Amino acid sequence: MKNSFSLLLGVLLLLGTQAVYAQIGPPPPGGGAPVDGGASLLVAAGIAYGAKKLRDSRRNRKTNNTNDQGSLPS
């Protein structure tokens, strides 16, 4: 059983390497994948998210400061 498994694994590895070598020629020049489509949307979403977090942080800090000033003993 172990020998037949080893033989089967060896044959599959040999056939797998032949499939790797059976590729079509090199891609045409200048035919790279477009990067601008999704990357610019991700950058814009990151900037918007950062701006919202900064605005919320400043708003919370301002609210906390006014609450602290009102709770001082007279």
C-alpha positions as CSV (number, residue, x, y, z in Angstrom):
1,M,0.0,0.0,0.0
2,K,2.8,2.4,0.9
3,N,4.7,1.6,-2.3
4,S,1.7,2.2,-4.5
5,F,1.0,5.5,-2.7
6,S,4.6,6.6,-3.3
7,L,4.5,5.5,-6.9
8,L,1.2,7.4,-7.4
9,L,2.6,10.5,-5.7
10,G,5.8,10.4,-7.9
11,V,3.8,10.1,-11.1
12,L,1.5,13.0,-10.1
13,L,4.6,15.2,-9.3
14,L,6.1,14.3,-12.7
15,L,3.0,15.1,-14.6
16,G,2.5,18.3,-12.5
17,T,5.9,19.6,-13.5
18,Q,5.1,19.0,-17.2
19,A,1.9,21.1,-16.8
20,V,4.0,24.0,-15.4
21,Y,6.4,23.9,-18.4
22,A,3.5,23.9,-20.9
23,Q,2.7,27.6,-20.6
24,I,2.1,30.0,-23.5
25,G,4.9,32.4,-24.5
26,P,5.6,35.7,-22.6
27,P,2.9,38.3,-22.3
28,P,2.8,41.2,-24.8
29,P,4.7,44.3,-23.8
30,G,2.8,47.0,-21.9
31,G,0.0,44.6,-21.0
32,G,0.2,44.9,-17.3
33,A,-2.7,44.8,-14.9
34,P,-4.4,48.2,-14.2
35,V,-3.5,49.4,-10.7
36,D,-5.5,52.7,-10.7
37,G,-9.0,51.2,-10.6
38,G,-9.2,49.8,-7.1
39,A,-6.2,51.5,-5.5
40,S,-7.5,55.0,-5.9
41,L,-10.8,54.0,-4.4
42,L,-9.0,52.4,-1.4
43,V,-6.9,55.6,-0.9
44,A,-10.0,57.8,-1.1
45,A,-11.9,55.6,1.3
46,G,-8.9,55.7,3.7
47,I,-8.7,59.4,3.6
48,A,-12.4,59.8,4.2
49,Y,-12.3,57.3,7.1
50,G,-9.3,59.1,8.7
51,A,-11.0,62.5,8.3
52,K,-14.1,61.2,10.0
53,K,-12.1,59.7,12.9
54,L,-10.2,63.0,13.4
55,R,-13.5,65.0,13.3
56,D,-15.1,62.6,15.8
57,S,-12.1,62.7,18.1
58,R,-12.0,66.5,18.1
59,R,-15.8,66.6,18.7
60,N,-15.5,64.2,21.7
61,R,-12.6,66.1,23.2
62,K,-14.5,69.4,22.9
63,T,-17.6,67.8,24.5
64,N,-15.5,66.3,27.3
65,N,-13.8,69.7,28.0
66,T,-17.2,71.5,28.3
67,N,-18.5,68.8,30.6
68,D,-15.4,69.0,32.8
69,Q,-15.7,72.8,33.2
70,G,-19.3,72.6,34.2
71,S,-18.7,70.0,36.9
72,L,-16.2,72.2,38.9
73,P,-17.3,73.0,42.5
74,S,-18.3,76.6,43.1
